[in-house]
Amino acid sequence: MKLLIVEDDPGLVKVLRMAVTENGYEAVAEGDGVIALERAQEEAFDLILLDVMLPGLDGFTICRRLREAMVRTPILIMTARDAVKDKVDGLDAGADDYIVKPFPLAELLARVRALLRRAQAAPTLLRVGDLVLNPATREARRDDKRIYLSATEFSLLEFLMRNAGRVLNRSAIMNHVWEYDFGGNDNVLEVYISYLRGKIDKGSKKPLIHTVRGVGYVLEDRGETRS
């Protein structure tokens, strides 16, 4: 397994390189955002450890450009910025996970292993009615029309589809999709459900995303149509 470490702190790079090599991974490091983006596009890596504050290009921009270039390498963002908005921005840019500095090396390595396992798992197409999701290509289609999703929208839709027909409460969805505690009064889930409905159900006579009042949401084909 070959990892790209994108970090401009020489001391941290040394620690990270030692940690990953001792665990059997090959490590390559870059401290400049522009050069790191070029390497990530031109070379094959199994995972990218990506800092946010970098010379040249910031980590969010690198992540976004890689996803736009259809580079699907798992990305773990490392940053000292722990505000909710920064976490949301990083995940929306296409990151697969987010860890806040300073972090225990054991936790970082556990997240690395989890992302690599997820990437190696053989994906299967998910279908609910005429909605199809391909976890391998992160492509969604309904009635054979392509639906473009942000990273967070994709994660939310995948979770709903993997639990099709099952009512999921708000807490379960938040814990799985974001893995962070946004607080009980935060409406980020409702916002993203609205985004998904605008892309999945808009223009269709048969809605798939349903609200279960007082509980949460369910994605299922109920056969009901809108007039």
N, C-alpha and C positions, 0 to 999 in steps of 0.2 A: 504494500500500500504506500502510495506516494502523496505526501501532504505538502501544501504550499502555505508557509507562514508569512503573512503580510503584516509586518510590525516594524516601526522605526526606532524602538527602544532596544539598543544592543544588548543590554543586560537581560531584558525579558526574552529576546530572541534566543540568547544562549541557554536560558532555563528551559524554554519551550522545546528547542531543538534536542536538548539532552533528554527531556522527558519522553518525547515521542520516539526517538531512536531507541531508547532503553526498552520501549514497549513494542519494538519490532517494526516501526514505520520508517520509511525514508523521508527525510525532511529537506525542503528547499526554502530559503528565506529571501524576501525582498522587502526593502524599507521605503521604496518610492511607489506611490500609487499608480503612476502612469506605467512604469515598467512592470509592476505586478499585474495590471490589467492585461498587458500584452502577453505576458507569460501564461496567464490563466486561459487566454484565448488560443494560444498556439501550442501549448503542451497539455498532456493528459495528466490530470491530478485526480486522486480519489476523494480529496477533501481539502477545503481552504479554510484556514484560520485567519480571520480578517479583522484588523483593527479599524477603528472609525477615523480617528484623527491622524491623517497621513500627509506628507508633502506630495504635491502633484495633484492627486485626486483623493477625496475622502472615501471611506469605506462604503457608505451608502451608494455613492455614485458608481463605484466599481461593481458593486453587487447588481445594481439596476442594469448597467451596461452588459454585464455577463448574461443576465437573463434575457435581455433584448437580443443578444447574439445567439440565443438558444444554447448557452453553456449551462448544463444541468448539474454540474458538480456541486455536491452538498457544501453549504457555506455556514460556518459558525462564526458569528460576529463577537469580537472581544472589545469591550469598551468600559470606560469609567463612567459613562453617561447612563444613569439608571432611571431617568424620568420615564414615565409611561409613554409619552409621545415619542421618545427616542426608540423605545422598544417596538412600538407600532410602526414607526418609519422604517426601522431595520427589517422587520418581517415583511412589510409591504414592498420593500425594495427587492425582495426575493430571497432573503436569508432563511435558512432552515432552523436555526436556533440562535440563542443570544445568551452570552454570559458576561456578568459585570465584574470588572476589576475592583479590587484584588480578588482572585478566586483560588481555591485549593486546586492543586494540580490533579488530585484524584477525581474531583468533579469534572474538570475539563476533559480528562481522559475517558471518563464514563460517557460524557456527551459525544465525544469523538467515536467511541465504539458504537453507541446507539445510532448515530447518523450513518455510519458505514454499514451497519446491519440493515438499516432501512433501505439504503441504496442498493444493497445486494439482493434484497427480497424480490422474488419474482412477482411482478404486479399482474393483476388480472383486470379486465374491463369491468366497470361497475355500471349497472343499468337499472333505471327506475322509469317505467313507461318508455317514452321516446327520448329520455335523457341518458346520455352515455358519457362516462368519464374514464379517461385512460391515465392511470397514475404514473405510467412510465414516461409519457410525453407531456403530462399535465394538461392535456387537451380535453375540453368539454364540448359536446355537441348536443343540440336538441333539434329534433326533426331534421337531422343531418346538416344543421347550420352551426358553424363554429362560434363558440362563446369564449370571449377573451376574459380571463380572470387574473386578478392580482394574486400574489402568493397567499395572503390571508384569506381571500375569497375561495381560493382553491382548497386550502386546508379545511375551511368551514364546510364547503360542499362535500368534500371527500368524507368527512366525519359523519355528516348527515346521511350520505348515500350508503356508507358502510353499516349504518344503523337504520336503514330504510324500514318504515313501518313502526319504529319504536319511538315513543315520546321521550325526548331528551330534555332534562331540566337545564336551566340556565347555568348552574354551577358546573355540571358535567361538560357542557360545551366549552365554557370558559377555560376550565382546567385542561381540557384536551387540546384545544386549538391554540390558545395563547400560553398556557402553562405559567401564567402570572396572575397575581391577585390585583385586579383593577379596582376593587372596592365595590360594595353593594350598590352604590348609587350611580355607578358609571354605566352609560348607555352604549358602550362600544359594540356590544353584541347586537343590539337592536339596529344600530347603524349598518352593520355588515349584513344582517338579514335583509334589510331594505335594499342594499346594493345587489345582493344575490337575486332577490325577487325581480328587480329591475332587469336583470340579465337572463334569468332562467324562465320566469313566468310571464314577463311582458310580451304581449302579442300572441299568447297562447290561450285557448279557450279552456284549458285544463290546468289549473294551478297544481304545483307539486309541493310547495313549501307551505305548511299550515301552522298556525298559532294555536296552541292549546292553552287557553287562558288560565293564569295562575300556576302553570307548570313550566311550559317551555315551547319547544318546536318539534315538529315531525315532518319528514320528507317521505311522501308516499303518493302513489297513483290511486286516488279514490274513485276515479271514473267520472267525477262530477265536472260539468262544464259551466263556463260563464256565458251568460247571454250577451 
